[in-house]
Amino acid sequence: MIRKLSSYIGEFKKNSIITPIFMVLECICEVIIPLLMAMIIDNGLNNSDMGYVAKIGILMFVVAMLSLLCGALGAKFAANASAGYARNLRRAMFENIQDFSFENIDKYSTAGLVTRLTTDITNVQNAYQMILRMLVRAPIMLISAMLMSVLINPSLSLVFFGAVIFLGLILALIIKVAFPRFTAVFKKYDALNASVQENLTGIRTVKSAVREEFEINKFKKASGDVKNSFIFAEKLIVLNAPVMQITMYTCILLLSWLGAKMIVSNTMTTGQLMSFFTYSTQILMGLMMLSMVFVMITMAKSSAERILEVLDEESTIKNPKNPIKEVKDGSISFENVDFSYANDKNKLNLENVNLEIKSGETIGIIGGTGSAKSTLVQLIPRLYDTTHGEVTIDGINVKDIEIKSLRQAIGYVPQKRILFSGTIASNISYGNDDATQAEIEKAAEIAQAKEFIESKEDKYNSPISQGGTNVSGGQNQRLQIARALAKHPKILLFDDSFSALDMKTDKILRETLAKEVKDSTFIIVAQRVGTIIDADQIIVLDEGIIKGIGTHEELLKNCDTYREIAESQLSKEELYGKEVAE
């Protein structure tokens, strides 16, 4: 784990090396100061030699300023190194998430990934900064001060050795018990973030259903769980402070008692005892710093494991060794395709799908809720891979096509309506950075979005809020359709993308698409029969199984499932014509 995390220090290695050097210099200066103080007392004040006091005093001041300078520079370089390290980790995580397949994404909650990118990264950043400074400074301070105390009085320094052993055992016990508690805490953080995200995303539904109090109580519970988990873990950690205090005061009492006896017996000078007290403070402060570092490392270890879990996650969908980088036409074939989200042959979401779609055809897909309509279309751009069988485009298995080239050749409008913060123009050109203003406007015109766009004051530069909350559902869908059209794709996948459109706009849009985008293959997932009634072929799905394929007229005769759907939505006149209806 340490080796993997260290690889992300990157260009901040120099700062990471310089910081400990300044910490060592700071420690050396601080260890020298008590020695100089003892010299002032024993050789200067006791002999009434004020010239000697002034000379050593000036030297002591210079050493103190040098210590301050080294400490400040160490803090600066440590801050740069830790902040840069956190940036590299966060960037690496985000880039890896971008490569995730839908299967990988399904393993993590959105809130959990946000927690890892924020709270967990911050914990590792703080721990790294403390490692560069305190984990270097504390042991050197501890060892140097103990060596100086041994040189001054070996027998009296045994007090420190006893304190170090005692505190080391207590600290090891605290860390062993506290670590699993902090691991549990961060899982509670995921639940808290999920509660907040869900509430903010669905705030309009919350208000319209007057469920504010319910959401507040749900948040209180999630927040309370975090609090209780942290309290339980922190109770163990805070034991460190009183143990340190007891040890420190015990050392001071023993030093005062034993040191006074040694002064009386002339085996120790006053200056030596004073420097001993200073070294005792440095030793105990070194122990305190070490305990703080280990506590922070304990928390960061849990975070680091969660970070590495994301960094080590490999996409289940990868490019082949020698990928094909061009999709020439929009012909599609499904050959004995089975698919399972659980990757279990006994729990299939799609079963034995066989389809032949010619380039330029318009295909409708209809079926009840949960019939796997969306699943079917998501296999075409390899958002998921088949469990069995193969999907081909232009006669080539989609697994043999470069992922970027494959998806660039497909315009996909998902069921969930998503717009990004920016402008109308930036959202339409989102899938095609090279789209000209003329191409953006043409895509908007075909998608029947031109009228409402040009009614706005800033037209194509009008702002879009995150999620597209400042436009209606129908406007949102039309902008997404325009985004797909701006890519000039060989295949257009509309996953229930006309549901928010009124019947008139729906009809005009389909007629315009047929007229203006002739060469593309259209696959339209719909709930309304009227949306796909003129399709070249209509695929009827029921619980992941194809129940019928054919034109509207053919399916009315041959497919009971389709006939039931059609009769529930259309009048007899619309279904069979005026003469038959009469």
C-alpha positions in Angstrom: 0.0 0.0 0.0 2.8 2.4 0.9 4.7 1.8 -2.3 1.5 2.3 -4.4 0.6 5.6 -2.6 4.2 6.9 -2.8 4.1 6.6 -6.6 1.7 9.6 -6.6 4.2 12.0 -4.9 5.5 12.7 -8.4 7.0 16.1 -9.0 6.8 16.9 -5.3 9.6 14.6 -4.3 12.0 17.5 -4.1 9.8 19.3 -1.5 9.3 16.0 0.3 13.1 15.5 0.6 13.8 19.2 1.6 11.2 19.2 4.4 12.9 16.6 6.6 16.3 18.3 6.1 14.9 21.5 7.6 13.2 19.5 10.4 16.6 17.9 11.3 18.3 21.3 11.3 15.5 22.7 13.5 15.9 19.8 16.0 19.7 20.3 16.2 19.2 24.0 17.0 16.6 23.2 19.7 18.9 20.6 21.3 21.8 23.1 21.4 19.8 25.8 23.1 19.5 24.0 26.6 23.2 23.3 26.4 23.9 27.0 25.9 21.5 27.9 28.7 23.4 25.6 31.1 26.7 27.2 30.1 25.2 30.7 30.8 24.1 29.6 34.3 27.2 27.5 35.3 30.0 29.5 33.7 28.5 32.9 33.4 26.0 33.7 36.2 27.7 31.6 38.9 31.0 33.3 38.1 29.5 36.8 37.6 31.0 36.9 34.2 28.5 39.1 32.3 30.7 39.3 29.2 30.5 35.5 28.9 26.7 35.7 29.5 26.4 38.3 26.7 28.5 36.3 24.3 26.7 33.0 24.8 23.4 34.8 25.0 23.9 36.3 21.5 24.9 32.9 20.2 21.8 31.4 21.8 19.6 34.1 20.1 21.2 33.3 16.7 20.6 29.6 17.2 16.9 30.3 18.2 16.4 32.4 15.0 18.0 29.7 12.9 15.6 27.2 14.5 12.6 29.4 13.7 13.7 29.9 10.1 14.2 26.2 9.6 10.8 25.4 11.1 9.1 28.0 8.9 10.8 26.7 5.7 10.0 23.1 6.7 6.3 24.1 7.1 6.3 25.8 3.7 7.8 22.9 1.8 5.7 20.3 3.7 2.5 22.3 2.8 3.5 22.3 -0.9 4.4 18.6 -0.9 1.2 17.5 0.9 -1.1 19.7 -1.1 0.5 18.5 -4.4 0.4 14.9 -3.3 -3.3 15.3 -2.5 -3.8 16.9 -6.0 -2.1 14.0 -7.7 -4.1 11.4 -5.8 -7.4 13.2 -6.5 -6.5 13.6 -10.2 -5.5 9.9 -10.5 -8.8 8.8 -8.8 -10.9 11.0 -11.0 -9.1 9.9 -14.2 -9.6 6.2 -13.2 -13.3 6.8 -12.5 -13.6 8.2 -16.0 -12.4 4.9 -17.4 -14.9 2.8 -15.3 -17.5 0.8 -17.2 -21.1 1.0 -15.9 -20.4 -2.3 -14.2 -17.5 -0.7 -12.2 -19.6 2.4 -11.4 -22.4 0.1 -10.1 -20.1 -1.1 -7.4 -19.7 2.3 -5.8 -22.3 4.8 -4.7 -21.9 8.4 -6.0 -21.7 9.6 -2.4 -19.0 7.0 -1.6 -16.9 8.2 -4.4 -17.4 11.9 -3.4 -16.3 11.0 0.2 -13.1 9.3 -1.1 -12.3 12.3 -3.4 -12.8 14.8 -0.5 -12.6 13.6 3.1 -10.4 10.6 2.5 -7.9 12.5 0.4 -7.8 15.3 3.0 -7.0 12.7 5.7 -4.1 11.3 3.7 -2.9 14.8 2.9 -2.8 15.8 6.6 -1.1 12.5 7.5 1.5 13.0 4.8 2.3 16.5 6.0 2.6 15.3 9.6 4.9 12.4 8.4 7.2 14.9 6.6 7.4 17.2 9.7 6.5 15.5 12.9 7.5 11.9 12.1 11.0 13.3 11.2 11.2 15.9 13.9 9.8 13.9 16.8 12.2 10.9 16.8 15.3 13.1 16.2 14.2 15.4 19.0 13.5 12.4 21.2 16.8 10.7 20.5 18.9 13.8 20.6 17.4 15.1 23.8 17.9 11.6 25.4 21.5 11.4 24.3 22.2 14.9 25.7 20.5 13.9 29.0 22.6 10.7 29.1 25.8 12.8 28.6 24.7 15.1 31.4 23.7 12.4 33.9 23.2 8.8 32.8 21.5 7.6 36.0 18.9 10.5 36.0 18.1 9.8 32.3 16.7 6.4 33.2 13.5 8.3 34.1 13.0 9.1 30.4 13.6 5.5 29.3 10.9 4.3 31.6 8.5 6.9 30.3 9.2 6.1 26.7 8.6 2.4 27.2 5.4 3.0 29.1 4.0 5.5 26.6 5.0 3.2 23.6 2.9 0.3 25.0 -0.1 2.5 25.7 0.1 4.1 22.2 0.3 0.7 20.5 -2.8 -0.5 22.4 -4.8 2.6 21.5 -3.9 2.3 17.8 -4.8 -1.4 17.6 -8.2 -0.8 19.1 -9.0 2.5 17.3 -8.1 1.6 13.7 -11.2 -0.6 12.9 -13.4 2.1 14.5 -12.2 4.7 12.1 -12.8 2.3 9.2 -16.4 2.1 10.2 -16.7 5.9 10.6 -15.9 6.5 6.9 -18.6 4.1 5.8 -21.0 6.2 7.9 -19.7 9.3 6.0 -20.8 7.6 2.7 -24.3 7.2 4.1 -24.4 10.9 5.2 -23.2 12.2 1.8 -25.8 9.9 0.1 -28.5 11.4 2.2 -27.5 15.0 1.4 -27.0 14.2 -2.4 -30.3 12.5 -2.7 -32.1 15.3 -0.9 -30.6 18.1 -3.0 -31.1 16.2 -6.3 -34.8 15.6 -5.5 -35.5 18.8 -3.6 -38.4 19.7 -5.8 -40.1 16.3 -5.1 -39.4 16.8 -1.4 -41.1 20.1 -1.3 -44.0 19.1 -3.5 -44.6 16.1 -1.3 -44.2 18.2 1.9 -41.5 15.7 3.1 -39.1 18.3 4.6 -39.5 17.0 8.1 -39.0 13.4 7.0 -35.8 14.4 5.2 -34.5 16.4 8.2 -35.1 13.3 10.4 -33.3 11.1 7.9 -30.3 13.5 7.8 -30.3 13.7 11.6 -30.0 9.9 11.8 -27.2 9.7 9.3 -25.4 12.7 10.9 -26.0 11.1 14.4 -24.5 7.8 13.2 -21.3 9.7 12.1 -21.2 11.5 15.4 -21.7 8.4 17.5 -19.1 6.5 15.5 -16.6 9.3 15.8 -17.2 9.7 19.6 -16.6 6.0 20.1 -13.3 6.1 18.1 -12.2 9.4 19.6 -12.8 8.2 23.2 -10.0 5.8 22.6 -7.8 8.4 21.0 -8.3 11.0 23.7 -6.9 8.6 26.3 -3.5 9.5 24.8 -3.6 13.0 26.2 -4.2 12.3 29.9 -1.6 9.4 29.8 0.9 11.9 28.3 0.1 14.5 30.9 0.5 12.0 33.8 3.8 10.7 32.4 5.1 14.3 31.9 4.3 15.5 35.4 5.6 12.2 36.9 8.9 12.8 35.1 9.1 16.4 36.2 8.4 15.4 39.9 11.0 12.6 39.8 13.6 15.0 38.1 12.9 17.7 40.7 13.3 15.3 43.6 16.3 13.3 42.3 18.0 16.4 40.8 17.7 18.4 44.0 19.4 15.5 45.9 22.2 15.5 43.3 22.8 19.2 43.6 23.0 19.0 47.3 25.5 16.1 47.0 27.5 18.1 44.3 27.0 15.4 41.6 25.1 17.8 39.4 25.1 21.6 38.8 22.2 24.0 38.7 22.7 24.7 35.0 22.7 20.9 34.2 19.4 20.4 36.1 17.9 23.4 34.2 19.0 21.9 30.9 17.7 18.5 32.1 14.2 20.0 32.6 14.3 21.5 29.1 15.4 18.2 27.6 12.7 16.4 29.6 10.1 18.8 28.0 11.7 18.1 24.5 11.6 14.3 25.1 8.0 14.4 26.2 7.0 16.8 23.4 8.6 14.4 21.0 6.5 11.6 22.4 3.4 13.7 22.2 4.2 14.5 18.5 4.8 10.8 17.8 1.5 9.9 19.3 -0.3 12.6 17.3 1.3 11.3 14.1 0.3 7.7 14.8 -3.2 8.8 15.6 -3.4 10.7 12.3 -1.8 7.7 10.4 -4.4 5.4 12.0 -7.2 7.6 10.6 -5.4 8.0 7.3 -4.8 4.3 6.9 -8.6 3.7 6.7 -8.9 6.5 4.1 -5.8 5.2 2.2 -7.4 1.7 1.8 -10.6 3.3 0.4 -8.6 5.4 -2.0 -6.5 2.5 -3.2 -9.7 0.5 -3.7 -10.7 3.0 -6.4 -7.2 3.4 -7.8 -6.8 -0.4 -8.1 -10.3 -0.9 -9.7 -9.8 -1.9 -13.3 -12.4 -1.2 -15.9 -14.2 -4.4 -17.0 -14.4 -2.9 -20.5 -11.0 -2.4 -22.2 -9.7 -1.7 -25.7 -8.4 -4.8 -27.6 -4.7 -5.0 -28.5 -5.1 -3.9 -32.1 -8.4 -2.1 -32.2 -10.3 -1.1 -35.3 -10.6 2.7 -35.3 -13.3 3.3 -37.9 -17.0 2.5 -38.0 -18.1 2.7 -41.6 -21.9 2.3 -41.3 -24.7 1.8 -38.8 -25.6 -1.8 -39.4 -26.1 -3.7 -36.2 -26.4 -7.4 -35.3 -27.1 -9.2 -32.1 -26.1 -12.9 -32.2 -27.4 -15.2 -29.4 -26.9 -12.4 -26.9 -27.4 -13.1 -23.2 -26.8 -10.5 -20.5 -26.8 -10.4 -16.7 -26.0 -7.5 -14.5 -25.0 -10.0 -11.8 -22.8 -11.8 -14.4 -24.8 -14.9 -13.5 -26.1 -17.2 -16.3 -29.0 -18.2 -14.0 -30.1 -14.6 -13.6 -30.3 -13.2 -17.1 -31.7 -9.8 -17.9 -31.6 -10.4 -21.6 -31.9 -13.9 -23.1 -31.1 -15.2 -26.5 -31.4 -11.9 -28.4 -31.0 -12.2 -32.2 -31.4 -9.1 -34.3 -30.4 -7.8 -37.7 -30.6 -4.0 -38.2 -29.6 -2.5 -41.6 -27.8 0.8 -41.8 -30.2 3.7 -42.1 -33.2 1.8 -40.6 -35.5 3.2 -37.9 -36.0 0.6 -35.2 -38.5 1.0 -32.4 -38.2 -0.9 -29.1 -41.3 -1.2 -26.8 -42.2 -3.2 -23.8 -43.4 -2.9 -20.2 -41.4 -1.5 -17.3 -38.4 -3.7 -16.5 -38.5 -5.5 -19.9 -34.7 -4.6 -20.4 -35.3 -2.1 -23.2 -32.5 0.3 -21.9 -30.3 -2.7 -21.2 -30.5 -3.7 -24.9 -29.4 -0.4 -26.3 -26.6 0.0 -23.7 -24.9 -3.1 -25.1 -24.4 -1.3 -28.5 -21.9 1.4 -27.3 -20.4 -1.1 -24.8 -21.6 0.6 -21.7 -21.9 -3.0 -20.6 -20.5 -6.1 -22.3 -22.6 -9.2 -23.2 -22.5 -12.2 -20.9 -22.8 -14.4 -23.9 -23.0 -13.9 -27.6 -21.8 -10.8 -29.5 -23.0 -7.5 -30.8 -21.5 -6.3 -34.1 -21.6 -3.0 -35.9 -20.7 -3.0 -39.6 -20.0 -6.7 -39.2 -17.4 -6.1 -36.6 -17.7 -7.2 -32.9 -18.0 -4.1 -30.8 -15.3 -5.6 -28.5 -12.8 -5.3 -31.4 -13.5 -1.6 -32.0 -11.6 1.1 -30.2 -14.0 2.4 -27.4 -13.5 6.0 -28.3 -14.2 5.4 -32.0 -17.2 3.2 -31.2 -18.8 5.7 -28.9 -17.9 8.7 -31.2 -19.9 6.9 -33.9 -23.0 6.6 -31.7 -25.2 9.4 -30.5 -26.8 8.2 -27.2 -29.6 10.1 -25.4 -30.0 8.3 -22.1 -33.3 7.9 -20.2 -32.1 10.0 -17.4 -32.0 13.7 -18.5 -28.6 15.2 -17.7 -27.3 18.6 -18.7 -24.1 20.2 -17.4 -23.5 23.6 -15.9 -22.4 25.9 -18.7 -24.2 27.4 -21.7 -26.7 25.9 -24.2 -23.9 25.9 -26.8 -21.4 24.1 -24.6 -24.0 21.4 -23.8 -24.9 20.9 -27.4 -21.2 20.6 -28.4 -20.4 18.5 -25.4 -19.8 15.4 -27.5 -18.0 17.2 -30.3 -15.5 19.9 -29.3 -14.9 20.8 -33.0 -18.6 21.6 -33.6 -19.0 25.0 -35.3 -21.6 27.5 -34.4 -23.5 26.6 -37.6 -23.4 22.9 -36.7 -24.7 23.7 -33.2 -27.5 25.8 -34.5 -28.4 23.1 -37.1 -28.5 20.4 -34.5 -30.8 22.6 -32.3 -33.1 23.2 -35.3 -33.4 19.5 -36.1 -34.1 18.8 -32.4 -36.8 21.4 -32.3 -34.9 23.4 -29.8 -34.2 26.5 -31.9 -37.4 28.3 -31.1 -37.1 28.3 -27.3 -33.3 28.9 -27.5 -33.7 32.1 -29.6 -36.5 33.3 -27.3 -33.8 33.7 -24.6 -31.9 36.9 -24.2 -28.4 35.4 -24.7 -29.6 32.7 -27.1 -27.0 30.0 -27.4 -24.9 31.6 -24.6 -27.7 31.3 -22.2 -26.6 29.7 -18.9 -27.6 26.1 -18.0 -27.5 25.3 -14.3 -26.2 22.0 -13.0 -28.5 19.2 -14.1 -30.5 21.5 -16.3 -32.8 22.6 -13.5 -33.5 26.0 -15.2 -35.1 24.4 -18.3 -38.2 22.3 -18.6 -38.2 18.5 -19.1 -39.1 18.9 -22.8 -36.4 21.5 -23.4 -33.9 19.4 -21.6 -34.7 16.4 -23.8 -34.4 18.5 -27.0 -31.0 19.8 -25.9 -29.8 16.3 -25.3 -31.1 15.2 -28.7 -29.3 18.2 -30.3 -26.1 17.1 -28.4 -26.3 13.6 -29.9 -27.0 15.1 -33.4 -24.0 17.4 -33.2 -21.7 14.4 -33.2 -22.9 13.4 -36.7 -23.1 9.8 -35.6 -23.7 6.7 -37.7 -26.1 5.4 -35.0 -28.6 7.3 -32.9 -29.9 5.7 -29.7 -32.9 7.4 -28.1 -33.7 5.7 -24.8 -37.2 7.0 -24.0 -36.0 10.4 -25.2 -39.3 11.7 -26.4 -41.3 11.1 -23.2 -41.3 14.7 -22.1 -42.4 16.0 -25.5 -46.0 16.8 -26.5 -47.5 14.7 -29.3 -47.1 17.5 -31.8 -43.4 18.2 -31.1 -42.8 14.4 -31.0 -44.2 14.0 -34.5 -42.5 17.0 -36.0 -39.1 15.9 -34.5 -39.4 12.4 -35.9 -40.3 13.7 -39.4 -37.4 16.2 -39.3 -35.0 13.5 -38.2 -36.2 11.2 -41.1 -35.7 14.1 -43.5 -32.5 15.7 -42.3 -30.5 12.7 -40.9 -31.1 10.1 -43.6 -28.0 7.9 -43.4 -28.0 7.3 -39.6 -29.5 4.2 -38.0 -32.2 5.2 -35.5 -33.1 3.0 -32.5 -35.9 4.5 -30.4 -36.9 3.1 -27.0 -40.4 4.3 -26.3 -43.3 3.9 -24.0 -45.8 5.4 -26.5 -46.8 3.3 -29.5 -47.3 6.6 -31.5 -43.6 7.4 -31.2 -42.6 4.2 -33.1 -45.6 3.4 -35.2 -43.9 4.3 -38.4 -40.6 2.5 -37.6 -39.2 0.0 -40.2 -39.1 -2.6 -37.5 -40.5 -2.7 -34.0 -39.0 -5.0 -31.3 -41.3 -6.1 -28.5 -39.6 -7.0 -25.3 -41.0 -8.8 -22.2 -38.8 -9.7 -19.3 -35.7 -9.6 -21.4 -37.1 -11.9 -24.1 -38.0 -10.7 -27.6 -41.7 -11.5 -28.1 -42.0 -10.1 -31.6 -40.3 -8.2 -34.4 -42.0 -6.6 -37.4 -43.9 -3.5 -38.6 -46.8 -2.0 -36.7 -49.3 -3.8 -38.9 -47.5 -7.2 -38.7 -47.2 -7.0 -34.9 -50.9 -6.2 -34.5 -51.7 -9.5 -36.2 -48.9 -11.7 -34.8 -47.9 -10.4 -31.4 -50.3 -10.5 -28.5 -48.0 -8.4 -26.2 -47.8 -5.6 -28.7 -51.5 -5.7 -29.5 -52.3 -5.3 -25.8 -50.0 -2.3 -25.5 -51.3 -0.7 -28.7 -55.0 -1.2 -27.8 -54.4 0.4 -24.4 -53.0 3.5 -26.0 -54.7 4.0 -29.4 -58.2 4.2 -30.6 -59.6 1.5 -32.9 -59.6 4.1 -35.7 -55.9 4.8 -35.1 -55.1 1.1 -34.9 -57.0 -0.4 -37.8 -58.2 2.6 -39.9 -61.6 4.3 -40.1 -63.3 1.7 -42.2 -62.3 -1.2 -40.0 -63.2 0.7 -36.9 -66.7 1.4 -38.2 
